[in-house]
């Protein structure tokens, strides 16, 4: 939204938003792969799904940054994080509420 307040035209602002999102996505994927190699965390099924979605978002955001410059694509990709966080919150609640095997 800061880019929309700048003197850039709308298409350039949405393309810059998508491009910066691609940079963040790639950085997250690189950091997670380095942590995985060092054995700092183990992946669960939910993390495999999240990784797949992140890999899917990268080419979509690149296409939006280079060719499309559509606002709905950039906003939808950023809205993913709300659903992502909600999904992990539900998984956490499931872990807490689930009866113990004791």
C-alpha positions as CSV (number, residue, x, y, z in Angstrom):
1,X,0.0,0.0,0.0
2,X,3.0,2.3,0.5
3,X,3.8,1.8,-3.2
4,X,0.4,3.0,-4.2
5,X,1.0,6.3,-2.3
6,X,4.3,6.8,-4.2
7,X,4.5,8.6,-7.6
8,X,4.6,5.2,-9.4
9,X,1.7,4.2,-11.6
10,X,-0.5,1.4,-10.4
11,X,0.9,-1.3,-12.6
12,X,4.4,-0.5,-11.5
13,X,3.4,-0.5,-7.9
14,X,1.7,-4.0,-8.1
15,X,4.6,-5.3,-10.1
16,X,7.1,-4.1,-7.4
17,X,4.9,-5.6,-4.7
18,X,4.9,-9.0,-6.4
19,X,8.7,-8.8,-7.1
20,X,9.5,-8.0,-3.5
21,X,7.2,-10.8,-2.4
22,X,9.2,-13.2,-4.7
23,X,12.4,-12.1,-3.0
24,X,11.0,-12.8,0.5
25,X,9.6,-16.2,-0.6
26,X,13.0,-17.2,-2.0
27,X,14.8,-16.1,1.1
28,X,12.4,-18.1,3.3
29,X,12.8,-21.2,1.2
30,X,16.6,-20.8,1.3
31,X,16.8,-20.3,5.0
32,X,14.4,-23.3,5.7
33,X,16.5,-25.6,3.4
34,X,19.7,-24.5,5.3
35,X,18.0,-25.2,8.6
36,X,16.8,-28.6,7.4
37,X,20.3,-29.6,6.3
38,X,21.7,-28.6,9.7
39,X,18.9,-30.7,11.4
40,X,17.5,-27.7,13.3
41,X,13.9,-28.8,12.6
42,X,11.9,-31.6,11.2
43,X,9.1,-31.2,8.7
44,X,5.6,-32.2,9.5
45,X,2.9,-32.9,6.9
46,X,1.6,-29.3,7.3
47,X,5.0,-28.0,6.5
48,X,5.2,-30.0,3.4
49,X,1.9,-28.5,2.3
50,X,3.1,-25.0,3.2
51,X,6.4,-25.5,1.2
52,X,4.4,-26.7,-1.8
53,X,2.3,-23.6,-1.7
54,X,5.3,-21.4,-1.3
55,X,6.9,-23.0,-4.4
56,X,3.7,-22.5,-6.2
57,X,3.5,-18.8,-5.3
58,X,7.0,-18.0,-6.6
59,X,6.2,-18.5,-10.4
60,X,2.8,-16.8,-10.0
61,X,4.3,-13.8,-8.4
62,X,7.1,-13.7,-11.0
63,X,4.5,-13.8,-13.8
64,X,2.6,-11.0,-12.0
65,X,5.7,-8.9,-11.6
66,X,6.9,-9.3,-15.2
67,X,3.7,-9.7,-17.3
68,X,0.5,-9.1,-15.6
69,X,0.8,-6.4,-12.8
70,X,-2.6,-7.3,-11.5
71,X,-3.6,-6.1,-8.0
72,X,-5.8,-9.1,-7.1
73,X,-2.9,-11.6,-7.7
74,X,-0.6,-9.7,-5.4
75,X,-3.2,-9.3,-2.7
76,X,-4.3,-12.9,-2.9
77,X,-0.8,-14.1,-2.5
78,X,-0.3,-11.9,0.5
79,X,-3.6,-13.0,2.0
80,X,-2.2,-16.5,2.0
81,X,-0.3,-15.8,5.2
82,X,-3.6,-15.1,7.0
83,X,-4.9,-18.5,6.0
84,X,-1.6,-20.1,6.7
85,X,-1.4,-18.7,10.2
86,X,-5.0,-19.7,10.9
87,X,-4.3,-23.2,9.7
88,X,-1.4,-23.6,12.1
89,X,-3.5,-22.2,14.9
90,X,-6.1,-24.9,14.2
91,X,-3.4,-27.6,14.2
92,X,-2.2,-26.3,17.5
93,X,-5.7,-26.4,19.0
94,X,-6.0,-29.9,17.7
95,X,-2.8,-30.9,19.5
96,X,-4.0,-29.3,22.8
97,X,-7.5,-30.7,22.7
98,X,-6.6,-34.2,21.5
99,X,-6.8,-36.7,24.4
100,X,-3.5,-38.1,25.6
101,X,-2.7,-41.8,25.1
102,X,-1.8,-42.2,28.8
